[in-house]
């Protein structure tokens, strides 16, 4: 199992026409964090778990929506990322 990266807030599947779901990493945008920080980690996942489990896309968001209980609202997150 890989140690979680402090920038990663959620790993989820987004709808994909070809595969049904595509593995997506959600990162909360912070000062100085850019998409360039992610590729080495993607390669590490591919090496250890295989290409099927490696994230296909990386999404940067300002904040992850929360439920009333304070947990990540995955449905709201997927809906916001899947919207055109």
Buried (B, 14 or more C-beta within 10 A) or exposed (E): EEEEEEBBBBEBBBEBEEEEEBBBBBBBEEEEEEEEBBEEBBEEBBEEEEEEEBBBEBBBBEEBEEEEEEEBBBEEBBEBBEEE
